[in-house]
């Protein structure tokens, strides 16, 4: 069981990395577009919202990874 919990934790850490990339890269490109005056200034709000969601989800997956819980579960197996 300990090996399975280790794999579940690793899967949660991978989910945290993927989540930070999926939320972080579009937010970064949005900020760069606003600075280059391609996008309107209100796009900063959208980028900020995406960053906030990404941070919350990433921290949740890291917490699950430290506890050895799979990303799609609430408790250990």
Secondary structure as GFF3:
##gff-version 3
##sequence-region A 1 77
A	DSSP	alpha_helix	2	35	.	.	.	ID=ss1
A	DSSP	alpha_helix	43	67	.	.	.	ID=ss2
###
